Amino acid sequence: MIWEHFPVGMNFSVADFSEETKRSCWKLALSALNAVAPEQYEEMKLYDCCSENMPGSGEKNYICILDHRHVKQSRVTLAAWKRMPELLAHLSLHFPFYQANALDPFSPYPLLAEVLTDGTLNRSESGKAVLPERLLSSLPQCEERTVLVAGPAKPDALGWANELKKAGLIAAKQNENVDYLPYSNGGIGTVYALTYGKHGRFEWLETKNTAAESMRLLFGVIPGYTAVFDCAALLQSEKAVLAPSYALGSVIRTLLDYGYRRFLLPMEGFLDSDDGTGLLEALLAAQDSTELDPRVKESVFTVITADGLLQKDGTIGKLLELGATVQSAAECMDALCKFDERCKNADELVILAKEEDRIALRLKEATGGKPVQMISAQ
């Protein structure tokens, strides 16, 4: 679709695309819209779309599209919406808003309504099923107080930070600004935590798991043109066909083909059953099967483990032979996600973790005596 005006899409991670779900999303969207002056939504048109498996988001996403007549309208409304914690607590954490051309891949977009300056909605037939007759009560903008909500990034149908968003909603309903900090110990979830923390982008990579089954692997691209992916995500315990390190090497080779030369490799939970020989096999040069691909020597590998201890055997040992360095997850997260700065800027911390979680303990140390609420992780 070629947009004539200036659309902004609110990106909701949802369990389904039922009319009830859509009405819930539009209830928030229209309450946010009603919080701005009528001239900001003059001649605005409302559309929607349904999307599945957006990289780095939920399994299903419903996008409420508010198409502004003028660009100055979109600038004012978007600035206001970014200061509405209750709205943000329901949007996808990594990419809450899509603007203009970024919406193009998600077509088609049925027209649902046109917003009139008196707050009534001129609804289409399809819009009548999900939209009220007029705008709803306004959402407030956040106060100056900030609550930092931290906890492990976990796979979930509603997004990797769904548990954090549930905790953040409590503060959001009190109109407090919420800063979300997903982290990981170097296993599953590290790709999400680091990519989100560094404001990178997510992509899907077509590859094969250890059962030789086709899969889409989530990988992130962070500043410095660095690729990061969860190595343990390649494991398929039943009917394994490919050696674990061969599956890992295949992903690295594909990313080399894409032009990447810097890699962060979270290895916690990666089960090594072939002593890393498959890794070297997968990285052999195409023209000479006795030599490594020369691009490997151009590359920089950082292995991330829970404790950062060196292992001189297995796959990590082979990566060390290729010049890799090893870093603990806590050190990596601390450096890249700016723990100290974010704790300093918060008035209070809510941490969803077990007491012995070393990253949670590091965050408590960084608070400087500010209130900390520890919630036991499920």
Phi and psi in degrees as a GROMACS rama.xvg file:
@    title "Ramachandran Plot"
@    xaxis  label "Phi"
@    yaxis  label "Psi"
@TYPE xy
-96.3892  113.038  ILE-2
-78.2858  127.3  TRP-3
-80.045  -24.5341  GLU-4
-122.447  -135.527  HIS-5
-134.288  82.2889  PHE-6
-79.4139  146.98  PRO-7
-127.904  125.879  VAL-8
-102.964  127.966  GLY-9
-90.4823  122.734  MET-10
-100.211  102.346  ASN-11
-98.6133  128.202  PHE-12
-83.1699  124.57  SER-13
-130.801  162.037  VAL-14
-83.0708  -27.826  ALA-15
-158.343  179.059  ASP-16
-112.873  33.5572  PHE-17
-69.3454  161.925  SER-18
-62.4106  -35.1885  GLU-19
-62.5174  -43.0463  GLU-20
-63.7012  -44.0477  THR-21
-63.1178  -39.9495  LYS-22
-63.0155  -38.2206  ARG-23
-63.2053  -41.5283  SER-24
-65.8482  -44.5434  CYS-25
-68.2148  -29.0438  TRP-26
-58.7273  -44.2841  LYS-27
-69.2207  -44.1508  LEU-28
-61.3136  -43.6285  ALA-29
-74.1434  -30.0439  LEU-30
-67.5457  -36.7169  SER-31
-67.2918  -38.9937  ALA-32
-66.4363  -38.0967  LEU-33
-70.3677  -11.4943  ASN-34
-79.9627  -8.79888  ALA-35
-106.013  164.583  VAL-36
-67.3027  147.854  ALA-37
-53.0867  -34.0279  PRO-38
-64.5685  -16.9861  GLU-39
-81.1642  -16.0952  GLN-40
-119.737  17.2838  TYR-41
-59.2181  126.653  GLU-42
62.9102  19.5999  GLU-43
-69.9183  143.076  MET-44
-116.179  146.84  LYS-45
-112.398  131.653  LEU-46
-130.928  173.969  TYR-47
-150.42  168.05  ASP-48
-157.661  157.398  CYS-49
-114.746  134.275  CYS-50
-135.47  149.301  SER-51
-125.618  144.572  GLU-52
55.7281  48.2748  ASN-53
-71.8691  129.169  MET-54
-59.1455  129.854  PRO-55
83.4902  3.81218  GLY-56
-123.565  -158.534  SER-57
-79.5189  174.311  GLY-58
-68.9447  -31.2983  GLU-59
-131.117  139.8  LYS-60
-134.783  132.461  ASN-61
-109.63  126.42  TYR-62
-113.07  116.916  ILE-63
-88.2999  118.146  CYS-64
-105.525  122.536  ILE-65
-112.477  105.842  LEU-66
-94.0633  107.391  ASP-67
-79.6449  149.066  HIS-68
-74.2788  -36.6241  ARG-69
-127.438  149.959  HIS-70
-64.4248  -33.7007  VAL-71
-64.5518  -30.4378  LYS-72
-64.2652  -45.4903  GLN-73
-65.1691  -33.9553  SER-74
-66.0196  -42.1001  ARG-75
-69.5235  -47.1375  VAL-76
-67.0435  -41.8705  THR-77
-64.9169  -39.4898  LEU-78
-61.5794  -39.207  ALA-79
-69.5419  -42.5895  ALA-80
-64.8516  -31.6323  TRP-81
-70.8719  -8.49628  LYS-82
-111.062  24.6171  ARG-83
-115.409  93.1802  MET-84
-61.937  -32.6684  PRO-85
-68.7508  -37.5759  GLU-86
-64.1186  -48.9799  LEU-87
-63.1211  -29.9276  LEU-88
-67.1848  -16.0237  ALA-89
-104.49  -8.46398  HIS-90
-91.4108  160.907  LEU-91
-58.3773  132.508  SER-92
-65.3777  -46.8006  LEU-93
-72.7973  -38.7227  HIS-94
-136.515  75.3485  PHE-95
-68.6409  -30.7504  PRO-96
-127.679  138.605  PHE-97
-113.572  139.346  TYR-98
-124.169  142.946  GLN-99
44.7072  -119.799  ALA-100
-62.617  -22.6028  ASN-101
-64.6454  -17.4984  ALA-102
-84.4448  -14.1482  LEU-103
-55.984  -38.8719  ASP-104
-67.3952  -11.0808  PRO-105
-100.848  11.7912  PHE-106
-64.5145  164.169  SER-107
-82.9961  164.985  PRO-108
-126.498  104.623  TYR-109
-73.4  140.635  PRO-110
-75.3194  125.641  LEU-111
-101.275  -37.3064  LEU-112
-170.894  164.543  ALA-113
-116.327  136.9  GLU-114
-91.5099  127.82  VAL-115
-95.7759  156.91  LEU-116
-66.9366  -16.41  THR-117
-87.5077  5.45788  ASP-118
91.1249  -2.9339  GLY-119
-83.9171  157.863  THR-120
-114.087  123.152  LEU-121
-86.5188  93.6907  ASN-122
-88.4952  143.947  ARG-123
-78.848  174.069  SER-124
-61.254  -41.4634  GLU-125
-70.1543  -30.1404  SER-126
-70.8808  -27.2601  GLY-127
-63.5298  -24.1143  LYS-128
-76.8158  -22.5041  ALA-129
-126.485  -9.76971  VAL-130
-115.566  144.21  LEU-131
-75.3872  179.416  PRO-132
-77.6  -21.7639  GLU-133
-151.458  170.325  ARG-134
-62.359  153.762  LEU-135
-100.665  176.701  LEU-136
-56.4375  148.653  SER-137
-77.156  144.513  SER-138
-84.4097  140.702  LEU-139
-81.2381  157.842  PRO-140
-87.4903  157.102  GLN-141
-72.499  157.607  CYS-142
-84.7742  -178.42  GLU-143
-75.437  -23.7217  GLU-144
-66.3848  134.469  ARG-145
-121.844  134.038  THR-146
-112.375  124.544  VAL-147
-90.4654  120.282  LEU-148
-108.727  114.977  VAL-149
-121.388  152.236  ALA-150
172.514  167.842  GLY-151
-63.7333  138.267  PRO-152
-75.3377  128.532  ALA-153
-132.517  143.889  LYS-154
-61.3132  134.763  PRO-155
-158.577  145.171  ASP-156
-59.8731  -25.8017  ALA-157
-100.482  15.5329  LEU-158
115.216  155.728  GLY-159
-66.0255  -20.1027  TRP-160
-113.988  26.5027  ALA-161
-60.942  -41.1906  ASN-162
-64.9786  -36.9469  GLU-163
-65.4213  -40.352  LEU-164
-64.8565  -35.9942  LYS-165
-61.6904  -44.467  LYS-166
-67.7783  -38.526  ALA-167
-67.2396  -27.5096  GLY-168
-62.905  -30.8482  LEU-169
-61.5715  -47.981  ILE-170
-68.4234  -36.8894  ALA-171
-63.17  -38.2619  ALA-172
-68.1873  -18.8729  LYS-173
-91.309  9.59102  GLN-174
67.4845  27.1289  ASN-175
-93.4224  141.438  GLU-176
-66.6048  136.463  ASN-177
-120.159  127.512  VAL-178
-109.132  120.447  ASP-179
-96.5191  135.325  TYR-180
-131.228  84.3038  LEU-181
-75.1774  140.951  PRO-182
-140.624  176.435  TYR-183
-152.128  158.213  SER-184
-90.6292  14.3907  ASN-185
104.946  2.85124  GLY-186
-108.702  -145.336  GLY-187
-59.2221  129.573  ILE-188
109.642  -16.3038  GLY-189
-64.7544  -39.8761  THR-190
-59.3796  -40.6978  VAL-191
-68.5402  -48.2227  TYR-192
-59.8483  -46.4327  ALA-193
-71.4528  -40.6369  LEU-194
-67.8155  -42.7003  THR-195
-65.2128  -45.5231  TYR-196
-63.0493  -29.036  GLY-197
-100.532  9.21831  LYS-198
56.4497  40.5891  HIS-199
-87.4407  -163.14  GLY-200
-124.838  153.475  ARG-201
-104.719  146.666  PHE-202
-139.926  159.351  GLU-203
-97.3901  140.582  TRP-204
-119.447  122.06  LEU-205
-78.2384  121.752  GLU-206
-152.641  -165.27  THR-207
-126.984  141.812  LYS-208
-85.4191  -173.945  ASN-209
-71.429  -9.87164  THR-210
-92.7699  11.3659  ALA-211
61.0927  26.0232  ALA-212
-95.1117  142.366  GLU-213
-66.4081  137.79  SER-214
-147.775  159.835  MET-215
-105.35  116.998  ARG-216
-97.2908  129.038  LEU-217
-76.4147  124.841  LEU-218
-131.395  154.874  PHE-219
-115.972  152.893  GLY-220
-120.298  118.699  VAL-221
-115.453  163.458  ILE-222
-49.1962  141.519  PRO-223
95.8077  11.3935  GLY-224
49.1868  51.1121  TYR-225
-106.486  132.158  THR-226
-98.8991  139.081  ALA-227
-136.08  136.761  VAL-228
-151.244  154.902  PHE-229
-81.3605  111.171  ASP-230
-62.9409  -36.9413  CYS-231
-66.1045  -16.9274  ALA-232
-67.4678  -15.4061  ALA-233
-80.7263  -13.9764  LEU-234
-77.5923  135.26  LEU-235
-132.221  105.781  GLN-236
-65.8337  -34.313  SER-237
-87.1693  145.154  GLU-238
43.8502  47.659  LYS-239
-63.4729  134.208  ALA-240
-117.418  -48.8914  VAL-241
-85.5597  142.417  LEU-242
-65.7165  141.678  ALA-243
-52.9415  -45.8922  PRO-244
-71.4462  -24.7576  SER-245
-68.4918  -43.2483  TYR-246
-59.5934  -39.9693  ALA-247
-64.414  -46.7296  LEU-248
-61.8498  -34.4691  GLY-249
-64.6838  -39.2621  SER-250
-65.4545  -44.9238  VAL-251
-59.7393  -42.6971  ILE-252
-61.8779  -42.9738  ARG-253
-61.7593  -42.0738  THR-254
-68.7079  -31.1362  LEU-255
-61.5856  -41.0149  LEU-256
-62.4412  -31.8549  ASP-257
-77.7824  -8.78764  TYR-258
105.472  0.506004  GLY-259
-77.5632  141.217  TYR-260
-132.436  1.42159  ARG-261
-125.397  129.678  ARG-262
-134.162  133.209  PHE-263
-105.969  123.148  LEU-264
-119.48  92.806  LEU-265
-68.2939  120.866  PRO-266
-111.657  -6.21804  MET-267
-62.9548  129.958  GLU-268
89.4727  -3.81925  GLY-269
-81.2096  117.148  PHE-270
-90.4925  120.907  LEU-271
-100.283  113.004  ASP-272
-117.805  1.85066  SER-273
-129.666  17.5406  ASP-274
58.5766  21.5779  ASP-275
78.8325  3.5245  GLY-276
-66.5858  -33.5137  THR-277
-64.6275  -33.9062  GLY-278
-58.0007  -50.4937  LEU-279
-65.5248  -36.076  LEU-280
-62.8254  -42.1325  GLU-281
-68.6705  -22.0467  ALA-282
-102.909  15.1423  LEU-283
-69.3856  150.727  LEU-284
-66.1931  142.286  ALA-285
-64.8577  -34.1431  ALA-286
-89.1071  -16.6101  GLN-287
-146.378  102.912  ASP-288
-72.0379  1.84022  SER-289
-102.41  -5.0429  THR-290
-123.002  151.256  GLU-291
-70.6398  150.217  LEU-292
-54.3365  125.848  ASP-293
-59.8042  -21.9619  PRO-294
-67.4491  -23.0268  ARG-295
-63.2608  -39.5141  VAL-296
-67.9709  -22.2786  LYS-297
-82.8411  -8.67982  GLU-298
-97.2039  156.971  SER-299
-118.539  120.573  VAL-300
-112.808  132.038  PHE-301
-121.461  118.398  THR-302
-90.2906  130.231  VAL-303
-110.574  121.722  ILE-304
-126.071  168.873  THR-305
-62.7162  -40.0441  ALA-306
-108.379  -11.8975  ASP-307
74.5749  11.458  GLY-308
-78.2455  144.657  LEU-309
-74.0997  139.688  LEU-310
-122.545  122.985  GLN-311
-97.7495  10.325  LYS-312
-128.67  175.541  ASP-313
66.6719  -161.781  GLY-314
-62.1481  -41.7188  THR-315
-62.7754  -38.4756  ILE-316
-60.3237  -40.9237  GLY-317
-66.7953  -37.6839  LYS-318
-66.4357  -36.7446  LEU-319
-61.268  -38.9847  LEU-320
-62.7142  -27.5413  GLU-321
-86.0053  4.4618  LEU-322
99.0031  8.62719  GLY-323
-67.5591  152.37  ALA-324
-110.179  159.011  THR-325
-116.951  135.459  VAL-326
-135.734  144.578  GLN-327
-74.597  151.66  SER-328
-60.5288  -40.0698  ALA-329
-61.6819  -44.7185  ALA-330
-64.662  -42.6046  GLU-331
-64.5167  -48.7551  CYS-332
-62.2558  -43.0453  MET-333
-57.6646  -47.2733  ASP-334
-70.6055  -42.9929  ALA-335
-86.0116  -28.5751  LEU-336
-102.906  4.09063  CYS-337
57.4943  57.6669  LYS-338
-55.3994  -50.9112  PHE-339
-59.2851  -46.1043  ASP-340
-62.8302  -43.2424  GLU-341
-72.943  -35.6453  ARG-342
-67.036  -38.4163  CYS-343
-63.4129  -37.2336  LYS-344
-80.2947  -10.7262  ASN-345
-94.0373  150.189  ALA-346
-89.2637  -22.5365  ASP-347
-155.958  151.771  GLU-348
-117.881  138.443  LEU-349
-118.84  120.007  VAL-350
-119.457  120.639  ILE-351
-96.0628  96.4017  LEU-352
-167.735  167.338  ALA-353
-79.8236  151.482  LYS-354
-58.0733  -32.349  GLU-355
-85.5788  0.491615  GLU-356
-63.2954  116.613  ASP-357
-67.5556  -29.8703  ARG-358
-73.0939  -37.7459  ILE-359
-61.8511  -40.7638  ALA-360
-64.7094  -38.0738  LEU-361
-63.3968  -39.4812  ARG-362
-66.0053  -40.667  LEU-363
-61.9654  -37.1012  LYS-364
-65.1257  -30.2672  GLU-365
-84.6064  -2.51979  ALA-366
-76.739  -21.9262  THR-367
65.7158  33.5894  GLY-368
88.7849  4.45458  GLY-369
-73.3314  157.825  LYS-370
-59.4672  136.781  PRO-371
-129.55  127.013  VAL-372
-109.824  115.026  GLN-373
-94.5192  123.616  MET-374
-115.174  123.785  ILE-375
-61.7324  128.111  SER-376
-70.7801  142.053  ALA-377
